[in-house]
Amino acid sequence: MKYKDNWQETRQRMNAWWKGESMDRPMMRIVARRKEPVEPLEEVEPYANMEEKWLHPGKTVANYMNYCRQHAFLAEGFPHFRIFMGPGAMAAYLGCKPIFSEDSVWFEKFVDDWGDNPKLDFDENSVWFKRHYESIKEACRLIGEDFFVDIPDIVENLDILASMRGAEDLCFDIMDNPEVIKKLVEDLDNLYFEYYDRFYDLVKTPTGESTYNGFHIWSEGKVGKLQCDFSAIISEEQYREFVQGSIKKQCMKLDNSLYHLDGVDAIRHLDAILEIDELDALQWTPGAGKADGLGEEWYPVYDKVRSAGKSLWILVDEYNPDYWVDATKRLIKRYGNNGIYIIYPDMEMEDAEKLIKNFC
């Protein structure tokens, strides 16, 4: 892999992490800014608009190549590229208008009434699916075998329905028409892999390896990040009724799976999530204004995850190298090295060297 010296070691460590097997240290994403680029930088024209920023294959690939030339991928950091169409791109494939902004892509609701017999079907001629697919296809051509192109953040179940219908209206639908919503979730379970498999076939390596958008995860086969952010506003009983089975079905079709648990209001569903035997790992996002993933206040969450035999994916937001070292040592003292993957922010080379000296 171009720009990554120890890729075979990283593959071995990530395989061990997925399985919770013995490791001599935690998995660590460490990406450091170089003093000088390893290759001359390519001149890239500015994006004409926000849609180009996310979907223009030529400009986005060129900018990411420049990023790779200016950064060192150390420990388990590795280069992987995404063509991003928001968290929940399937909503656009099914009819939502995407809103392209500086920081992300959002979706306008458009469903006023699901009707008596709603049906969500796969449409290979969907304008935004075709646009997304062709952009990723061109990115694959431009990148070749230099590094991975990610499977996009398709998203699933109630999160897609909330984008299409609006969160408030979906809450009423769950109470007033639960059977309709269950049917729609079942449709989405099937639709998810109609889209996933097409993207997987596009980006996989000759041996079937793949990576998933935004979460720095790789697998020897099919990999995915699963979620239900809408769960923050439903009860534990409703989660088990509408979501748990859907997530389980997805896990069964993936070789490796990571659940994205978002915000303190979603913690109440942790037990239901951990009951899914097929799930491999969990990522906890505390939310704005909260301590980042290394905070000791999250240990009760991590205790449950590790006790259930799931691996942990831990995001570090705060830029404080001394804190990183101390907090990582506390984490290792409590949980050991196995099943731990820590995602540090991009950093200066001297700070990367401090981490490597302490842990690698």
Residue frames relative to the residue before (quaternion, step in Angstrom):
aa qw qx qy qz dx dy dz
M 1.0000 0.0000 0.0000 0.0000 0.00 0.00 0.00
K 0.4405 -0.6944 0.5015 0.2687 3.56 -0.85 0.98
Y 0.8240 0.2203 -0.2144 0.4760 3.56 -1.15 0.84
K 0.7251 0.3523 -0.2360 0.5426 3.63 1.22 0.11
D 0.2810 -0.8184 0.4835 0.1322 3.57 -0.42 1.26
N 0.8099 0.2883 -0.1282 0.4944 3.60 0.87 -0.89
W 0.1160 0.8567 -0.4981 0.0665 3.56 1.03 0.79
Q 0.6515 0.5211 -0.3430 0.4317 3.62 0.88 -0.79
E 0.6325 0.5093 -0.3288 0.4820 3.59 1.04 -0.71
T 0.6378 0.5279 -0.3219 0.4593 3.59 1.01 -0.83
R 0.6211 0.5396 -0.3346 0.4595 3.61 0.98 -0.81
Q 0.6691 0.5040 -0.2979 0.4578 3.56 0.89 -0.96
R 0.6728 0.4958 -0.3019 0.4587 3.57 0.93 -0.87
M 0.6755 0.4818 -0.3186 0.4583 3.59 0.93 -0.80
N 0.5932 0.5427 -0.3632 0.4709 3.59 1.07 -0.60
A 0.6620 0.4954 -0.2986 0.4767 3.57 0.98 -0.88
W 0.6358 0.5358 -0.3305 0.4465 3.59 1.01 -0.80
W 0.6349 0.5307 -0.3392 0.4475 3.60 0.86 -0.88
K 0.7473 0.4092 -0.2047 0.4819 3.57 0.99 -0.89
G 0.4283 -0.7071 0.4598 0.3243 3.59 1.27 -0.19
E 0.3761 0.7553 -0.4626 0.2721 3.56 1.19 0.48
S 0.7113 -0.4911 0.3164 0.3907 3.52 -1.32 0.37
M 0.0311 0.7694 -0.6366 0.0429 3.54 -1.04 0.94
D 0.5172 -0.6606 0.4557 0.2975 3.56 -1.17 0.60
R 0.7693 0.0299 -0.0363 0.6372 3.59 1.32 -0.19
P 0.6127 -0.5344 0.3977 0.4252 3.61 -1.19 0.23
M 0.5449 -0.5213 0.5233 0.3969 3.52 -1.36 0.17
M 0.0145 -0.8105 0.5841 -0.0412 3.59 -0.93 0.90
R 0.2216 -0.7340 0.6233 0.1537 3.56 -0.81 0.99
I 0.0687 0.7776 -0.6163 0.1036 3.55 -0.56 1.23
V 0.0613 0.7776 -0.6185 0.0954 3.56 -0.61 1.20
A 0.0751 -0.8408 0.5354 -0.0277 3.57 -0.54 1.21
R 0.4832 -0.6548 0.5042 0.2890 3.53 -1.11 0.76
R 0.3699 -0.7294 0.5395 0.2002 3.55 -0.89 1.00
K 0.5557 -0.5874 0.4634 0.3624 3.56 -1.20 0.48
E 0.7824 0.0569 -0.0068 0.6201 3.54 1.13 -0.81
P 0.5483 -0.6070 0.4455 0.3639 3.63 -1.04 0.65
V 0.4782 -0.6695 0.4858 0.2951 3.58 -1.11 0.65
E 0.7603 0.1341 -0.0957 0.6283 3.57 1.31 -0.31
P 0.6189 -0.5205 0.4075 0.4243 3.62 -1.18 0.34
L 0.4446 -0.6938 0.5015 0.2635 3.55 -1.02 0.81
E 0.4167 -0.6893 0.5403 0.2436 3.53 -1.16 0.72
E 0.3930 -0.6933 0.5464 0.2574 3.56 -1.01 0.78
V 0.0804 -0.8114 0.5788 -0.0116 3.55 -0.72 1.12
E 0.4505 -0.6792 0.5079 0.2790 3.57 -0.89 0.93
P 0.5549 -0.6024 0.4442 0.3632 3.61 -1.05 0.67
Y 0.5645 -0.5771 0.4595 0.3704 3.56 -1.22 0.49
A 0.4599 -0.6933 0.4861 0.2674 3.56 -0.97 0.87
N 0.7860 -0.0478 0.0669 0.6128 3.58 1.17 -0.63
M 0.7015 -0.4760 0.3206 0.4225 3.59 -1.28 0.12
E 0.5864 0.5633 -0.3823 0.4389 3.60 1.08 -0.56
E 0.6458 0.5093 -0.3173 0.4721 3.58 0.98 -0.79
K 0.6005 0.5853 -0.3689 0.4010 3.58 0.99 -0.78
W 0.7696 0.3653 -0.1912 0.4877 3.59 0.97 -0.83
L 0.8258 0.3065 -0.1157 0.4591 3.59 0.94 -0.81
H 0.5465 0.6129 -0.4222 0.3840 3.64 1.16 -0.16
P 0.3373 -0.7909 0.4619 0.2176 3.63 -0.26 1.17
G 0.6652 0.5274 -0.3249 0.4169 3.59 0.86 -0.87
K 0.7235 0.4361 -0.2515 0.4724 3.57 0.78 -1.02
T 0.6735 0.4936 -0.3177 0.4493 3.61 0.91 -0.84
V 0.6371 0.5070 -0.3314 0.4766 3.60 1.02 -0.73
A 0.6575 0.5132 -0.3177 0.4510 3.60 0.89 -0.89
N 0.6622 0.4945 -0.3109 0.4694 3.59 0.95 -0.83
Y 0.6657 0.4837 -0.3203 0.4694 3.60 0.97 -0.74
M 0.6007 0.5404 -0.3599 0.4665 3.59 1.06 -0.65
N 0.6372 0.5089 -0.3257 0.4784 3.60 1.02 -0.75
Y 0.6055 0.5431 -0.3444 0.4689 3.58 1.07 -0.74
C 0.6658 0.5046 -0.3042 0.4579 3.59 0.88 -0.91
R 0.6546 0.5230 -0.3103 0.4491 3.59 1.00 -0.79
Q 0.7359 0.4166 -0.2171 0.4876 3.57 1.18 -0.57
H 0.7323 0.3762 -0.2202 0.5232 3.60 1.27 -0.01
A 0.3056 -0.7124 0.6010 0.1948 3.53 -1.24 0.58
F 0.2577 -0.7644 0.5769 0.1285 3.56 -0.86 1.01
L 0.0202 -0.8421 0.5336 -0.0758 3.53 -0.11 1.39
A 0.7859 0.2233 -0.2159 0.5346 3.57 -1.29 0.37
E 0.7920 -0.2802 0.1960 0.5058 3.64 -0.66 -1.05
G 0.3653 0.6962 -0.5222 0.3303 3.58 1.17 0.41
F 0.0936 0.7959 -0.5942 0.0684 3.59 -0.93 0.83
P 0.5085 -0.6664 0.4465 0.3131 3.61 -1.07 0.62
H 0.1687 0.7423 -0.6373 0.1197 3.55 -1.01 0.91
F 0.2821 -0.8090 0.5099 0.0771 3.53 -0.87 1.05
R 0.1255 -0.7996 0.5833 0.0686 3.57 -1.08 0.70
I 0.2021 -0.6646 0.6977 0.1749 3.49 -1.35 0.57
F 0.1588 -0.8581 0.4881 0.0153 3.54 -0.20 1.37
M 0.0055 0.7837 -0.6211 0.0069 3.53 -0.98 0.88
G 0.7533 -0.4060 0.1913 0.4807 3.50 0.97 0.96
P 0.5171 -0.5862 0.5087 0.3609 3.56 -1.30 0.32
G 0.7785 0.2213 -0.1900 0.5558 3.57 -0.18 1.27
A 0.0884 0.8469 -0.5185 0.0775 3.55 0.97 0.90
M 0.5569 0.6202 -0.4001 0.3811 3.61 1.11 -0.54
A 0.5687 0.5914 -0.3903 0.4178 3.61 1.11 -0.53
A 0.6576 0.4861 -0.3063 0.4873 3.59 1.03 -0.75
Y 0.6201 0.5403 -0.3512 0.4475 3.59 0.98 -0.77
L 0.7378 0.4314 -0.2153 0.4725 3.58 1.09 -0.79
G 0.7827 -0.3900 0.1760 0.4519 3.59 1.20 0.18
C 0.5289 0.6194 -0.4281 0.3916 3.62 1.18 -0.22
K 0.4032 -0.6695 0.5627 0.2695 3.56 -1.14 0.64
P 0.3223 -0.7540 0.5323 0.2106 3.65 -0.67 1.00
I 0.2035 -0.7433 0.6271 0.1135 3.55 -1.13 0.78
F 0.1877 -0.8103 0.5506 0.0705 3.57 -0.36 1.27
S 0.0121 -0.8068 0.5895 -0.0387 3.57 -0.64 1.16
E 0.7258 -0.4296 0.3073 0.4408 3.57 -1.29 0.08
D 0.7894 0.3609 -0.1618 0.4694 3.57 0.90 -0.94
S 0.8167 -0.0331 0.0643 0.5726 3.61 1.07 -0.56
V 0.4059 -0.6494 0.5632 0.3105 3.54 -1.32 -0.37
W 0.0999 -0.8001 0.5911 0.0207 3.57 -0.84 1.03
F 0.3561 -0.7569 0.5216 0.1682 3.57 -1.26 0.22
E 0.3625 -0.7128 0.5612 0.2135 3.55 -1.08 0.82
K 0.4315 -0.6824 0.5199 0.2791 3.57 -0.89 0.91
F 0.0679 -0.8246 0.5610 0.0264 3.58 -1.11 0.60
V 0.6005 0.5653 -0.3635 0.4333 3.62 1.23 -0.16
D 0.2081 -0.7858 0.5740 0.0991 3.59 -0.68 1.12
D 0.7868 -0.0231 0.0666 0.6132 3.57 1.12 -0.69
W 0.4134 -0.7224 0.4947 0.2500 3.59 -0.79 0.99
G 0.4165 -0.7063 0.4763 0.3174 3.61 1.14 -0.48
D 0.6826 -0.5170 0.3430 0.3861 3.55 -1.29 0.14
N 0.8038 0.1322 -0.0434 0.5784 3.59 1.02 -0.79
P 0.0133 -0.8450 0.5346 0.0013 3.59 0.54 1.11
K 0.0230 -0.7858 0.6181 -0.0051 3.55 -1.14 0.65
L 0.1508 -0.7675 0.6187 0.0734 3.55 -0.84 1.03
D 0.0720 -0.8279 0.5559 -0.0189 3.56 -0.54 1.20
F 0.5196 -0.5982 0.5096 0.3354 3.53 -1.28 0.45
D 0.0258 -0.7872 0.6159 -0.0152 3.57 -0.93 0.96
E 0.2664 -0.8000 0.5180 0.1442 3.56 -0.24 1.26
N 0.6630 0.4857 -0.3027 0.4827 3.59 1.29 -0.24
S 0.3189 0.7440 -0.5171 0.2782 3.58 1.25 0.25
V 0.5329 -0.6723 0.4105 0.3090 3.57 -0.75 1.07
W 0.7513 0.4104 -0.2375 0.4591 3.56 0.76 -1.00
F 0.5814 0.5352 -0.3859 0.4761 3.60 1.13 -0.44
K 0.6654 0.4979 -0.3075 0.4635 3.58 0.88 -0.91
R 0.6458 0.5187 -0.3225 0.4581 3.57 0.98 -0.86
H 0.6714 0.4933 -0.2947 0.4680 3.58 0.91 -0.94
Y 0.6699 0.5143 -0.2957 0.4463 3.58 0.87 -0.99
E 0.6960 0.4694 -0.2876 0.4610 3.60 0.82 -0.93
S 0.6161 0.5345 -0.3493 0.4612 3.61 1.09 -0.64
I 0.6699 0.4766 -0.2972 0.4856 3.59 0.97 -0.85
K 0.6140 0.5499 -0.3421 0.4511 3.59 1.02 -0.75
E 0.6765 0.4730 -0.2907 0.4838 3.58 0.92 -0.86
A 0.6136 0.5365 -0.3487 0.4627 3.61 1.05 -0.69
C 0.6267 0.5302 -0.3331 0.4639 3.58 0.99 -0.81
R 0.6474 0.5162 -0.3199 0.4605 3.58 0.96 -0.82
L 0.6871 0.4945 -0.2837 0.4504 3.57 0.90 -0.92
I 0.7157 0.4567 -0.2450 0.4681 3.58 0.99 -0.86
G 0.2080 -0.7956 0.5412 0.1755 3.59 1.03 -0.70
E 0.7466 -0.3601 0.2873 0.4800 3.56 -0.82 -1.00
D 0.3335 0.7762 -0.4845 0.2270 3.60 1.23 0.30
F 0.7609 -0.1883 0.1302 0.6071 3.59 1.07 -0.77
F 0.6899 -0.5150 0.3334 0.3843 3.56 -1.32 0.14
V 0.2239 -0.6833 0.6686 0.1895 3.50 -1.41 0.43
D 0.4363 -0.7526 0.4419 0.2191 3.57 -0.72 1.12
I 0.4736 -0.5534 0.5954 0.3391 3.49 -1.39 0.41
P 0.4401 -0.7336 0.4400 0.2731 3.65 -0.72 0.96
D 0.5982 -0.5883 0.4312 0.3318 3.53 -1.36 0.41
I 0.1309 -0.8499 0.5088 0.0406 3.56 0.38 1.32
V 0.1256 -0.8213 0.5270 0.1790 3.59 0.99 -1.05
E 0.2909 -0.8016 0.5212 0.0346 3.53 -1.25 0.63
N 0.8754 0.2400 -0.1294 0.3992 3.50 -1.54 -0.19
L 0.8746 -0.0769 0.0375 0.4772 3.60 -0.98 -0.88
D 0.5729 0.5909 -0.3959 0.4073 3.62 1.10 -0.49
I 0.6518 0.4896 -0.3160 0.4854 3.60 1.02 -0.74
L 0.6505 0.5062 -0.3221 0.4657 3.60 0.93 -0.84
A 0.6363 0.5284 -0.3312 0.4541 3.60 1.03 -0.74
S 0.6314 0.5134 -0.3355 0.4745 3.61 1.05 -0.69
M 0.6983 0.4836 -0.2690 0.4540 3.57 0.96 -0.88
R 0.7952 0.3355 -0.1315 0.4876 3.57 0.94 -0.96
G 0.4560 -0.6194 0.4860 0.4150 3.55 1.12 -0.76
A 0.5574 -0.6602 0.3901 0.3181 3.57 -0.88 0.98
E 0.6688 0.5105 -0.3204 0.4352 3.61 0.86 -0.88
D 0.6786 0.4795 -0.2967 0.4707 3.58 0.87 -0.93
L 0.6306 0.5299 -0.3445 0.4503 3.60 1.02 -0.71
C 0.5891 0.5626 -0.3681 0.4482 3.60 1.05 -0.66
F 0.6740 0.4744 -0.2924 0.4849 3.59 0.93 -0.88
D 0.6215 0.5504 -0.3428 0.4396 3.58 1.03 -0.77
I 0.6404 0.5340 -0.3255 0.4459 3.58 0.97 -0.87
M 0.7004 0.4504 -0.2669 0.4852 3.57 1.03 -0.77
D 0.7624 0.4102 -0.2060 0.4561 3.58 0.90 -0.95
N 0.8136 0.1238 -0.0276 0.5674 3.59 1.05 -0.77
P 0.0144 -0.8614 0.5075 0.0152 3.60 0.73 1.00
E 0.6494 0.5265 -0.3385 0.4318 3.62 0.96 -0.73
V 0.6045 0.5438 -0.3480 0.4666 3.58 1.11 -0.68
I 0.6798 0.4867 -0.2932 0.4637 3.58 0.89 -0.92
K 0.6231 0.5306 -0.3442 0.4601 3.60 1.00 -0.73
K 0.6471 0.5141 -0.3158 0.4661 3.57 1.00 -0.81
L 0.6585 0.5055 -0.3070 0.4654 3.57 0.96 -0.83
V 0.6295 0.5152 -0.3340 0.4762 3.58 1.00 -0.75
E 0.6342 0.5192 -0.3297 0.4685 3.59 1.00 -0.78
D 0.6197 0.5275 -0.3354 0.4745 3.59 1.02 -0.77
L 0.6775 0.4987 -0.2911 0.4556 3.58 0.92 -0.93
D 0.5790 0.5747 -0.3754 0.4399 3.58 1.09 -0.66
N 0.6956 0.4524 -0.2659 0.4907 3.57 0.98 -0.86
L 0.6506 0.5305 -0.3138 0.4435 3.57 0.98 -0.86
Y 0.5740 0.6189 -0.3821 0.3761 3.56 1.00 -0.82
F 0.7621 0.3806 -0.2210 0.4748 3.57 0.75 -0.97
E 0.4894 0.5932 -0.4517 0.4523 3.59 1.24 -0.09
Y 0.7111 0.4154 -0.2453 0.5116 3.57 0.98 -0.88
Y 0.6452 0.5470 -0.3305 0.4186 3.59 0.83 -0.99
D 0.6988 0.4914 -0.2943 0.4285 3.58 0.73 -1.03
R 0.6342 0.5185 -0.3427 0.4599 3.59 1.03 -0.65
F 0.6715 0.4647 -0.3025 0.4915 3.58 0.97 -0.77
Y 0.6239 0.5410 -0.3406 0.4495 3.59 0.99 -0.80
D 0.6680 0.4962 -0.3028 0.4645 3.59 0.88 -0.90
L 0.6421 0.5355 -0.3107 0.4521 3.56 1.16 -0.61
V 0.8141 0.3232 -0.1342 0.4633 3.59 0.80 -1.01
K 0.5163 0.6713 -0.4266 0.3175 3.63 1.13 -0.42
T 0.5053 -0.6158 0.5073 0.3287 3.54 -1.25 0.49
P 0.6929 -0.4592 0.3295 0.4477 3.63 -1.20 0.15
T 0.7108 0.4149 -0.2613 0.5044 3.60 1.17 -0.47
G 0.6269 -0.5951 0.3189 0.3889 3.62 1.27 0.23
E 0.4387 0.7011 -0.4650 0.3158 3.64 1.20 0.15
S 0.0076 -0.8073 0.5900 -0.0097 3.58 -1.15 0.57
T 0.2087 -0.7366 0.6267 0.1456 3.53 -1.36 0.32
Y 0.3120 -0.7638 0.5415 0.1615 3.57 -1.22 0.54
N 0.6678 -0.5763 0.3391 0.3270 3.50 -1.07 0.98
G 0.9081 0.1101 -0.0721 0.3975 3.51 -1.04 0.96
F 0.7461 0.4373 -0.2261 0.4483 3.61 1.13 -0.35
H 0.4192 -0.7499 0.4439 0.2545 3.60 1.27 0.28
I 0.4914 0.6390 -0.4470 0.3879 3.56 0.97 0.87
W 0.1336 -0.7723 0.6210 0.0120 3.52 -1.09 0.93
S 0.0375 -0.7857 0.6168 0.0301 3.55 -1.19 0.54
E 0.5522 -0.5877 0.4755 0.3515 3.53 -1.25 0.45
G 0.7721 0.2217 -0.1362 0.5798 3.59 1.26 -0.35
K 0.7926 -0.2312 0.2122 0.5228 3.57 -0.89 -0.98
V 0.0486 -0.8034 0.5933 -0.0148 3.56 -0.77 1.07
G 0.0532 0.8152 -0.5754 0.0398 3.58 -1.09 0.64
K 0.2990 -0.6819 0.6345 0.2075 3.50 -1.35 0.49
L 0.1243 -0.8057 0.5785 0.0277 3.58 -0.78 1.06
Q 0.0161 0.8209 -0.5685 0.0513 3.58 -1.12 0.57
C 0.0222 0.7256 -0.6773 -0.1200 3.48 -1.48 -0.11
D 0.1567 -0.8144 0.5549 0.0651 3.57 0.10 1.29
F 0.5602 0.6032 -0.3739 0.4271 3.59 1.20 -0.53
S 0.5346 0.6591 -0.3942 0.3527 3.58 1.19 -0.46
A 0.5254 0.6463 -0.4072 0.3748 3.60 1.21 -0.36
I 0.7757 0.3205 -0.1762 0.5144 3.61 1.14 -0.50
I 0.6422 0.4483 -0.3701 0.4997 3.60 1.13 0.54
S 0.5894 -0.6013 0.4208 0.3376 3.54 -1.26 0.43
E 0.6671 -0.4760 0.3820 0.4271 3.55 -1.32 0.19
E 0.6410 0.5230 -0.3253 0.4580 3.57 1.00 -0.80
Q 0.6659 0.4939 -0.3054 0.4684 3.58 0.95 -0.83
Y 0.6031 0.5461 -0.3648 0.4526 3.59 1.03 -0.66
R 0.6760 0.4835 -0.2953 0.4712 3.56 0.86 -0.93
E 0.6828 0.5059 -0.2878 0.4416 3.58 1.02 -0.78
F 0.8182 0.3023 -0.1194 0.4743 3.58 0.84 -0.98
V 0.7984 0.3572 -0.1424 0.4634 3.60 1.05 -0.71
Q 0.6421 0.5867 -0.3507 0.3471 3.58 0.77 -1.02
G 0.6878 0.4877 -0.2868 0.4548 3.58 0.85 -0.95
S 0.6186 0.5497 -0.3313 0.4531 3.56 1.10 -0.72
I 0.6640 0.4890 -0.2982 0.4807 3.59 0.92 -0.92
K 0.6299 0.5411 -0.3359 0.4444 3.59 0.97 -0.81
K 0.6556 0.5132 -0.3173 0.4540 3.59 0.93 -0.89
Q 0.6469 0.5090 -0.3275 0.4639 3.59 0.99 -0.76
C 0.6426 0.5320 -0.3264 0.4445 3.57 0.91 -0.91
M 0.6493 0.5412 -0.3162 0.4307 3.56 1.01 -0.80
K 0.7138 0.4347 -0.2495 0.4893 3.59 1.17 -0.55
L 0.6545 0.4747 -0.3070 0.5019 3.58 1.29 -0.10
D 0.4776 -0.6494 0.5043 0.3096 3.55 -1.17 0.56
N 0.7881 0.0099 -0.0040 0.6154 3.57 1.12 -0.68
S 0.0542 -0.8244 0.5626 -0.0302 3.57 -0.88 0.97
L 0.1366 -0.7617 0.6323 0.0367 3.51 -1.17 0.86
Y 0.2243 -0.7691 0.5825 0.1374 3.60 -0.85 0.94
H 0.2632 -0.7516 0.5922 0.1232 3.55 -0.94 1.02
L 0.0850 -0.7997 0.5944 -0.0053 3.57 -0.37 1.31
D 0.0963 -0.8648 0.4920 -0.0264 3.56 -0.31 1.31
G 0.8815 0.0844 -0.0930 0.4551 3.53 -0.61 1.22
V 0.6364 -0.5846 0.3611 0.3506 3.53 -1.16 0.73
D 0.6335 0.5437 -0.3437 0.4301 3.61 1.10 -0.57
A 0.6652 0.4874 -0.3050 0.4764 3.60 1.26 -0.27
I 0.4624 0.7068 -0.4431 0.3006 3.61 1.22 -0.23
R 0.6020 0.5975 -0.3702 0.3789 3.58 1.03 -0.67
H 0.6670 0.4917 -0.3040 0.4700 3.60 1.24 -0.31
L 0.3794 0.7677 -0.4638 0.2270 3.59 1.27 -0.05
D 0.6463 0.5255 -0.3373 0.4386 3.61 0.89 -0.84
A 0.6624 0.5046 -0.3060 0.4615 3.59 0.93 -0.88
I 0.6378 0.5235 -0.3225 0.4638 3.58 1.04 -0.77
L 0.7099 0.4710 -0.2646 0.4518 3.56 0.88 -0.96
E 0.5518 0.5967 -0.3908 0.4321 3.59 1.26 -0.19
I 0.5798 0.5777 -0.3755 0.4349 3.59 1.25 -0.32
D 0.3296 -0.7950 0.4760 0.1813 3.57 -0.11 1.30
E 0.6850 0.5222 -0.2877 0.4187 3.58 0.99 -0.85
L 0.5554 0.6041 -0.3981 0.4099 3.64 1.22 -0.28
D 0.3291 -0.7867 0.4977 0.1584 3.58 -0.88 0.98
A 0.8349 0.0101 0.0803 0.5444 3.59 0.85 -0.93
L 0.2131 -0.7700 0.5895 0.1192 3.54 -1.30 0.42
Q 0.1663 -0.7571 0.6271 0.0771 3.52 -1.13 0.86
W 0.1894 -0.8004 0.5648 0.0663 3.56 -0.74 1.10
T 0.1029 -0.7728 0.6250 0.0399 3.59 -0.85 1.04
P 0.3274 -0.7889 0.4794 0.2015 3.65 -0.27 1.18
G 0.4689 -0.6754 0.4534 0.3441 3.60 1.00 -0.76
A 0.7026 -0.4838 0.3251 0.4083 3.55 -1.28 0.38
G 0.8205 0.2605 -0.2019 0.4672 3.53 -1.06 0.84
K 0.6296 0.5149 -0.3299 0.4793 3.59 1.29 -0.03
A 0.6286 -0.5001 0.4227 0.4196 3.56 -1.28 0.30
D 0.5070 -0.6604 0.4495 0.3237 3.57 -1.05 0.67
G 0.7998 -0.3867 0.1980 0.4143 3.54 -1.32 0.06
L 0.6496 0.5140 -0.3259 0.4556 3.60 1.15 -0.41
G 0.4595 0.7121 -0.4348 0.3045 3.61 1.24 -0.16
E 0.5063 -0.6803 0.4439 0.2895 3.58 -0.91 0.94
E 0.5651 0.6097 -0.3963 0.3897 3.61 1.16 -0.41
W 0.6639 0.4932 -0.3057 0.4719 3.59 1.24 -0.33
Y 0.3934 0.7407 -0.4708 0.2737 3.60 1.22 0.01
P 0.6196 0.5341 -0.3791 0.4326 3.67 0.93 -0.63
V 0.6088 0.5198 -0.3462 0.4892 3.60 1.13 -0.64
Y 0.6989 0.4799 -0.2747 0.4536 3.56 0.83 -1.02
D 0.5749 0.5818 -0.3785 0.4333 3.60 1.09 -0.65
K 0.6812 0.4866 -0.2890 0.4644 3.56 0.90 -0.95
V 0.6532 0.5292 -0.3177 0.4385 3.57 0.94 -0.91
R 0.7080 0.4473 -0.2717 0.4742 3.57 0.81 -0.96
S 0.6248 0.5362 -0.3429 0.4523 3.60 1.04 -0.70
A 0.6726 0.4792 -0.2831 0.4876 3.58 1.17 -0.62
G 0.5310 -0.6621 0.3922 0.3548 3.58 1.27 0.01
K 0.5117 0.6237 -0.4317 0.4035 3.59 1.24 0.39
S 0.4561 -0.6667 0.5144 0.2878 3.55 -1.17 0.60
L 0.3658 -0.7388 0.5359 0.1823 3.56 -1.27 0.54
W 0.1454 -0.7353 0.6587 0.0658 3.55 -1.12 0.89
I 0.0482 -0.8504 0.5218 -0.0472 3.59 -0.33 1.26
L 0.2267 -0.7971 0.5525 0.0896 3.56 -0.67 1.18
V 0.1905 -0.7612 0.6138 0.0865 3.56 -0.96 1.01
D 0.1754 -0.8077 0.5583 0.0714 3.60 -0.60 1.15
E 0.6897 0.5093 -0.2888 0.4261 3.56 0.89 -0.98
Y 0.2741 -0.7466 0.5787 0.1802 3.59 -0.94 0.89
N 0.3623 0.6902 -0.5310 0.3322 3.53 -0.13 1.37
P 0.2774 -0.8224 0.4695 0.1620 3.62 0.10 1.26
D 0.6403 0.5073 -0.3440 0.4631 3.63 0.98 -0.70
Y 0.6271 0.5208 -0.3187 0.4836 3.58 1.07 -0.78
W 0.6160 0.5584 -0.3487 0.4327 3.60 0.95 -0.83
V 0.6867 0.4895 -0.2882 0.4536 3.55 0.83 -1.03
D 0.6972 0.4791 -0.2830 0.4520 3.58 0.77 -1.04
A 0.6994 0.4753 -0.2777 0.4559 3.59 0.85 -0.99
T 0.6301 0.5218 -0.3344 0.4678 3.59 1.07 -0.69
K 0.6301 0.5247 -0.3317 0.4664 3.59 1.02 -0.76
R 0.6448 0.5082 -0.3239 0.4702 3.60 0.99 -0.80
L 0.6429 0.5303 -0.3180 0.4521 3.55 0.98 -0.85
I 0.6710 0.4919 -0.2945 0.4702 3.59 0.91 -0.91
K 0.6236 0.5469 -0.3439 0.4402 3.58 1.00 -0.81
R 0.7144 0.4515 -0.2563 0.4691 3.58 1.01 -0.82
Y 0.8327 0.2487 -0.0878 0.4869 3.59 0.84 -0.97
G 0.4565 -0.6590 0.4776 0.3595 3.59 1.17 -0.32
N 0.6679 -0.5249 0.3669 0.3792 3.56 -1.30 -0.21
N 0.6290 0.6003 -0.3366 0.3614 3.55 1.08 -0.73
G 0.8496 0.1833 -0.1283 0.4775 3.56 -1.05 0.79
I 0.5889 0.5524 -0.3720 0.4579 3.60 1.19 0.47
Y 0.0154 0.7714 -0.6342 0.0511 3.58 -0.88 1.04
I 0.0928 -0.8186 0.5668 -0.0021 3.59 -0.48 1.22
I 0.1981 -0.7862 0.5814 0.0675 3.55 -0.79 1.14
Y 0.1141 -0.7984 0.5901 0.0356 3.58 -0.32 1.26
P 0.5364 -0.6114 0.4561 0.3611 3.62 -1.14 0.52
D 0.6445 -0.4677 0.4053 0.4490 3.59 -1.24 0.28
M 0.0717 -0.8381 0.5388 -0.0451 3.55 -0.89 0.96
E 0.5933 -0.5238 0.4547 0.4084 3.53 -1.36 0.06
M 0.6479 -0.5645 0.3484 0.3746 3.55 -1.16 0.65
E 0.6499 0.5221 -0.3353 0.4389 3.61 0.94 -0.77
D 0.6459 0.5020 -0.3214 0.4771 3.59 1.10 -0.62
A 0.6101 0.5295 -0.3399 0.4816 3.57 1.12 -0.66
E 0.6484 0.5211 -0.3159 0.4562 3.57 0.98 -0.82
K 0.6122 0.5429 -0.3457 0.4594 3.59 1.10 -0.66
L 0.6584 0.4958 -0.3062 0.4764 3.58 0.94 -0.86
I 0.6761 0.4984 -0.2974 0.4540 3.56 0.87 -0.94
K 0.6318 0.5346 -0.3324 0.4523 3.58 1.00 -0.77
N 0.7154 0.4614 -0.2525 0.4599 3.58 0.99 -0.84
F 0.8432 0.2398 -0.0719 0.4757 3.58 0.92 -0.82
C 0.7303 0.4141 -0.2496 0.4826 3.61 1.07 -0.48
